[in-house]
Amino acid sequence: MILIGQYDSSFVRRVGIVLTLYDIPFEHRPWSVFGDADKIAALNPLTRVPTLVLDDGEVLVDSYTILDHLDSLVPAEKAMHPRLEPERRQSLKVTALASGLADKAVSLFYEKRLHDTISPVWEARCLSQLRGTLVALETDRAGRHGSFWFGNRIGHADIAVAASIRHMTDSHPELARLEDCPALAAHCAAMETLPVFRQISQPFIPPT
């Protein structure tokens, strides 16, 4: 398999971490959606990352489909979403909130970086969505105990939240302080100490 995209994207980083934890061999091509747009577009017409090229040449073009496919390659007991309800839908919800957080962080970054005049309405909306999502995730994590969000081993929720918040704080330093979210701060700090998080990582590189 070939994973395309840079690890400063939380979506690419999530896939890289899951591939590593599942012991699935892959080649990493750290292409940028700006600097390497033509190469990415030749594989993925959306020109976005992550893009995953499977061993048979099929190309998966979004992180949800990629992670769902990777889950299908491992035994049920190893999959990183709980198999039983209500934990399964709760895990999916936390992961969706984390993905949405990352989406809004990217939207806000592009608004500030690519436009000469920032829309105060759009900026306020993005900030409201980011802060509201942080509150929801903090409330959920604070109500749980243990090293991981669900059960006694790492799962998609743990990875998605930590990767998304890392991207948010790297790309928006003004949002880096999580003093109002102590459970989230502790969770992310613990995840970032894990060997796989240190391995699948890179500093944030703003597009030029």
Stockholm file with secondary structure:
# STOCKHOLM 1.0

chainA/1-208         MILIGQYDSSFVRRVGIVLTLYDIPFEHRPWSVFGDADKIAALNPLTRVPTLVLDDGEVLVDSYTILDHLDSLVPAEKAMHPRLEPERRQSLKVTALASGLADKAVSLFYEKRLHDTISPVWEARCLSQLRGTLVALETDRAGRHGSFWFGNRIGHADIAVAASIRHMTDSHPELARLEDCPALAAHCAAMETLPVFRQISQPFIPPT
#=GR chainA/1-208 SS CEEESCTTSHHHHHHHHHHHHTTCCCEEECCCTTTTHHHHHTTCTTCCSCEEECTTSCEECSHHHHHHHHHHTSCGGGCSSCSSTTHHHHHHHHHHHHHHHHHHHHHHHHHHHHCSSCCHHHHHHHHHHHHHHHHHHHHHHHTCCSSSSSTTSCCHHHHHHHHHHHHHHHHCGGGCCCTTCHHHHHHHHHHHTSHHHHHSCCCCCCCC
#=GC SS_cons         CEEESCTTSHHHHHHHHHHHHTTCCCEEECCCTTTTHHHHHTTCTTCCSCEEECTTSCEECSHHHHHHHHHHTSCGGGCSSCSSTTHHHHHHHHHHHHHHHHHHHHHHHHHHHHCSSCCHHHHHHHHHHHHHHHHHHHHHHHTCCSSSSSTTSCCHHHHHHHHHHHHHHHHCGGGCCCTTCHHHHHHHHHHHTSHHHHHSCCCCCCCC
//
